[in-house]
Amino acid sequence: MKVQIIYSSLSGCTRKVAEGIYHSLTGVDKSIHDLKDGEPVLDGDILLLGYWVDKGGPNEQMHAFLEKLKGKTVGIFCTLAFYADSEHGYQSLKKGVDLAAQQNTVIGSYVCNGALSEQMLARFRTGKDGGHHAASPEKELRWKMMNTHPTQAEISLAAERFGERIQLYREFTENGLKFVSIQ
């Protein structure tokens, strides 16, 4: 079985999660690809796709990639500089899952906290974006806390989640069973 991990990362948080998953996988042929280097040839049995959240969903590059994906078995993960257990975190992950599930089988998903990139912090602090992204004392405290994410525990949980789903998918297919999309 071959697993391809394909991700898009702005601040390095999604890359950390992707690398953590990659290093934890055993007993499979595996590869890891950053979309900034171009789209890889899709020859994996399972694709694990990671993105940073932009405007409440997959960033533009991953969004375009997901729209083209057809007939694949995928797992979706994302990072955001907000609370992963919030409605915003859930919806940001769901948008990626929903997009993938239109033409693919989704075997699992995961969202975790991440740090804002320096360019996003600078933009929010200038006040040019205004609205709910503008800097405030409360947001500055949250951004400072999120700067330590993703933690090793979050990365390990992502690795565990996808390791289990890959194992289940393999067992289903080896026993002639159909893995039903989580969607």
N, C-alpha and C positions, 0 to 999 in steps of 0.2 A: 504494500500500500504506500502511495506517495502523498505527502501533505505539503502543500505550498502555503506559505504565510506571505501575504501581500498587504502592505500597509502604506499609509500616508501620515506623516508626522510633521508638525510645525515646531513645537517646543522640545521635542525629543521624548515626550511621555509615551506616545503610542509606539514609538520605536522600542522603548524599554519593555513594554508589555509584549510586543511581538518577539523580541529577542528572548525574553523570559520563557514564553511558550515554546519557541524553537529549541532552546537548550534543554527543556524538560522532556521533550518528546523522545521516546525510545522505541525501538522495534519497528520504525517506519523509515522510508526514504523521505527526506525532508529538504526543503529549500526555503529561503527567505528573500523577499524582494521589496525594495522601497520604490513606490510609484514614481518618485522624482527621477529615477533612473530609466523610466519607460515601463511599459507594460510587458510582463514576461510572457513567454509561451505558456499557455495553460494546459499542463499535462498532469496535474495532480488529481488523485481520486477525491481529495477533499481540499478545499481552499478556505483558509482562515483569513478573514479580511478585517483590517483594523483602520480606523480613521479618528481624526480629531474632530470634535463637534464645532461646527460653524453654522450659525443661524438656526440652531436647534436640530441639526441633522448632520449627515455625512458632509465633510468638506467637499468643495467643488470637484477636485480631482477624483476622489473616491466615488462621489455621486455619479459622475460620468462613467466610471469603470463599472459600477453596479448596474447601470442602465443597460449596458451592452452584454452583461453576463446571462447566459442561457444554458439550461440543462446541467448545471453543476450542483455539487453537494458542498454547502458552505457553512461556516461559522462566522459570526459577526461580533466584533468587539470595538469599543470606542473609549476615548478619554475626554473629560471635560473639566473645566476649571469652575465647577459648581458641585453641589452635593450629588453624588452618584445615586443616592437613595431618594432623591426628590422626583417630583412629577416631571420636571424638566430633564433630569437624567434619564428617566424611563422613556419619555417621548423621543429624546435624542437617539437612543438606541433603537427604539421601535421604528423610527423612520428608516434606518438602515436595514433592519430586519424585513420590514414591509417591502422595501424596494427589491431586496434580494429574493424574497419569497414569491414575487410575481412570476418568475420563470426558473426558479431553482428550489432545491430542497435545503432548508435551514436546519442544522443539527444542534445549534446552541448559540447563545449570545452572552455578552458580558460587558458591563460598563464600570469604569472606575474613575476616581478623581485624578486630575492632572493639573499641572502648572500652566499658567498663561505664558505665552511666548513674550519675550521682551518687546517685540514690535506691537503686540496687542496691548500690553500694559501701557506702553507709551501713548498709543492711540486713545485708550480709555482715559488716561490721565490728562490729556490735552482738552478733553471735553468736546472734541469735534464730533464724536458719535452721539453725544447727548443721551437722552432717554435712560433706559434701565442699565446701560453699560457704563455710564459716566462714573468716575471715581467718587467714592465717599469714604468716610472713616470705617464704616462697616465692611465695605468691599475691600478696602486695603487690608484689613485684618484677615478676611477670608482668603485673599490672594496670597498673603504671607503664609498662611497655613497650607494652602494648596501647593505652594512651592516645594513642599517636601514629598509630594506625590508624583507618580504612583509609588507606594511603599513596597517593600519586598513581600509583605503579606498579600497585597492586592495582586501583584504579579504572580505569586504562587497560586492564588485562588483562580486566576484566569487560566494558568497552566493546568491546574487540576480539572477545571471545568471542561476544557477542550480535550484533555487527555482521556477523560471518562467518555465523552461523546464520541471520540474517534474509536475507542475500544467498543462501545455499543454499536456503532455503525458497522465496524468490521464484523462483529459477531452476528448482527442481523444479516448482513449480506452473505456471510459464509453459511448461514443456515437457511438461505433462501427466503428470508423475511424482508419486508419492505419497511425501511425507516421512514416514519411519518414526520413531515416537517413540523417544527415547533409552532409554526404559524397557525 
